[in-house]
């Protein structure tokens, strides 16, 4: 397909794709919250609920998607609560009319409470178990976190979009370049493993039996701290307590190198700069102006200047430490 969007993805195409692997849809398609892909819930003639994910064209190769699935199967085999894709006729990844898609069991739950220390310790154990499996072998086709992609290339995407208002361009790019330079200096990982990659509260659902992940779409290689730092919130003292709690559970299953604390703010910088670039790159998708009406306004870009100044200050602070 020649474009990154879902222009040709009609309900009939989705239904035909699902039915091509032997499932009979006996309901409508309920769109679920997803921007990068298109995700729908449905039930079959036996009233069993499923979720189908149609992958954004040209984002991942077939081999990269299959490696995501294989990682999920590997974790599920170790009895980790990962919602892995279902297998039909020996396959988990299918293609229909130029779109790759997969089918998942429908799993619900409530939002993970990031300020609940008991939940944080539980999550620490969970991620430690994931990393104990993930550290046994590297990805072969999935990418690695890099400052080149998340900072340098992201800056070019923002620049080429021409979305930054002219009156604020100088202030925006001045602070952006300063932040990128410092983050590039600080991001020097020494040990990289397979990661969930997008380990935030929105991808964690909680039941009475504990947490489970519903999305490995962003899995890649990187430092272990990437799967931990997004659960931190509040001021420095609160984050220190949260990090200590996470690691109490984590280190029951996998050793953690506390030198990686020095990567937190550079990883945060990579995320916020890459997020701006992602919105710029995806703005042609009709779903994005509808879902992000605040983006690409004068106020938005003014707020990004202030956010980058705050991030510059955070980069200049000493790393978090658990030492008294």
ChimeraX attribute file (.defattr): number of C-alpha atoms within 10 A of each C-alpha:
attribute: neighborCount
match mode: 1-to-1
recipient: residues
	/A:1	11
	/A:2	6
	/A:3	10
	/A:4	16
	/A:5	21
	/A:6	18
	/A:7	9
	/A:8	11
	/A:9	14
	/A:10	10
	/A:11	11
	/A:12	9
	/A:13	14
	/A:14	20
	/A:15	16
	/A:16	16
	/A:17	22
	/A:18	19
	/A:19	13
	/A:20	13
	/A:21	14
	/A:22	10
	/A:23	17
	/A:24	16
	/A:25	20
	/A:26	13
	/A:27	13
	/A:28	12
	/A:29	17
	/A:30	12
	/A:31	13
	/A:32	13
	/A:33	10
	/A:34	11
	/A:35	13
	/A:36	19
	/A:37	16
	/A:38	18
	/A:39	20
	/A:40	18
	/A:41	19
	/A:42	20
	/A:43	19
	/A:44	14
	/A:45	11
	/A:46	9
	/A:47	11
	/A:48	12
	/A:49	16
	/A:50	18
	/A:51	21
	/A:52	23
	/A:53	19
	/A:54	22
	/A:55	22
	/A:56	18
	/A:57	18
	/A:58	14
	/A:59	12
	/A:60	17
	/A:61	13
	/A:62	14
	/A:63	13
	/A:64	19
	/A:65	24
	/A:66	17
	/A:67	18
	/A:68	23
	/A:69	20
	/A:70	15
	/A:71	22
	/A:72	22
	/A:73	18
	/A:74	17
	/A:75	21
	/A:76	15
	/A:77	11
	/A:78	12
	/A:79	10
	/A:80	19
	/A:81	18
	/A:82	22
	/A:83	19
	/A:84	23
	/A:85	22
	/A:86	17
	/A:87	12
	/A:88	14
	/A:89	7
	/A:90	7
	/A:91	12
	/A:92	18
	/A:93	18
	/A:94	17
	/A:95	15
	/A:96	14
	/A:97	12
	/A:98	10
	/A:99	19
	/A:100	20
	/A:101	22
	/A:102	23
	/A:103	24
	/A:104	18
	/A:105	16
	/A:106	15
	/A:107	14
	/A:108	11
	/A:109	13
	/A:110	12
	/A:111	14
	/A:112	22
	/A:113	15
	/A:114	17
	/A:115	14
	/A:116	11
	/A:117	16
	/A:118	14
	/A:119	18
	/A:120	26
	/A:121	20
	/A:122	19
	/A:123	25
	/A:124	26
	/A:125	21
	/A:126	23
	/A:127	27
	/A:128	26
	/A:129	21
	/A:130	24
	/A:131	23
	/A:132	18
	/A:133	19
	/A:134	21
	/A:135	15
	/A:136	9
	/A:137	9
	/A:138	14
	/A:139	18
	/A:140	11
	/A:141	17
	/A:142	20
	/A:143	15
	/A:144	18
	/A:145	20
	/A:146	17
	/A:147	21
	/A:148	12
	/A:149	14
	/A:150	21
	/A:151	26
	/A:152	18
	/A:153	15
	/A:154	22
	/A:155	21
	/A:156	12
	/A:157	18
	/A:158	20
	/A:159	15
	/A:160	13
	/A:161	13
	/A:162	11
	/A:163	15
	/A:164	20
	/A:165	14
	/A:166	10
	/A:167	9
	/A:168	13
	/A:169	16
	/A:170	12
	/A:171	13
	/A:172	21
	/A:173	16
	/A:174	11
	/A:175	19
	/A:176	21
	/A:177	15
	/A:178	14
	/A:179	25
	/A:180	22
	/A:181	13
	/A:182	15
	/A:183	25
	/A:184	19
	/A:185	11
	/A:186	16
	/A:187	19
	/A:188	15
	/A:189	15
	/A:190	10
	/A:191	12
	/A:192	16
	/A:193	20
	/A:194	25
	/A:195	28
	/A:196	27
	/A:197	21
	/A:198	18
	/A:199	21
	/A:200	17
	/A:201	15
	/A:202	13
	/A:203	16
	/A:204	20
	/A:205	18
	/A:206	17
	/A:207	13
	/A:208	7
	/A:209	7
	/A:210	15
	/A:211	22
	/A:212	21
	/A:213	22
	/A:214	20
	/A:215	19
	/A:216	21
	/A:217	17
	/A:218	16
	/A:219	24
	/A:220	25
	/A:221	24
	/A:222	21
	/A:223	23
	/A:224	24
	/A:225	20
	/A:226	22
	/A:227	19
	/A:228	24
	/A:229	21
	/A:230	16
	/A:231	20
	/A:232	19
	/A:233	15
	/A:234	10
	/A:235	8
	/A:236	13
	/A:237	11
	/A:238	13
	/A:239	17
	/A:240	18
	/A:241	13
	/A:242	24
	/A:243	24
	/A:244	18
	/A:245	19
	/A:246	27
	/A:247	22
	/A:248	17
	/A:249	21
	/A:250	26
	/A:251	16
	/A:252	13
	/A:253	18
	/A:254	19
	/A:255	12
	/A:256	14
	/A:257	12
	/A:258	12
	/A:259	13
	/A:260	19
	/A:261	17
	/A:262	19
	/A:263	22
	/A:264	22
	/A:265	24
	/A:266	24
	/A:267	24
	/A:268	18
	/A:269	27
	/A:270	25
	/A:271	14
	/A:272	17
	/A:273	23
	/A:274	22
	/A:275	14
	/A:276	18
	/A:277	23
	/A:278	16
	/A:279	18
	/A:280	21
	/A:281	16
	/A:282	16
	/A:283	18
	/A:284	12
	/A:285	17
	/A:286	12
	/A:287	15
	/A:288	16
	/A:289	15
	/A:290	10
	/A:291	10
	/A:292	11
	/A:293	9
	/A:294	12
	/A:295	17
	/A:296	17
	/A:297	13
	/A:298	14
	/A:299	10
	/A:300	12
	/A:301	20
	/A:302	16
	/A:303	13
	/A:304	17
	/A:305	19
	/A:306	14
	/A:307	14
	/A:308	21
	/A:309	17
	/A:310	12
	/A:311	21
	/A:312	21
	/A:313	12
	/A:314	16
	/A:315	21
	/A:316	12
	/A:317	10
	/A:318	10
	/A:319	15
	/A:320	19
	/A:321	15
	/A:322	10
	/A:323	5
	/A:324	3
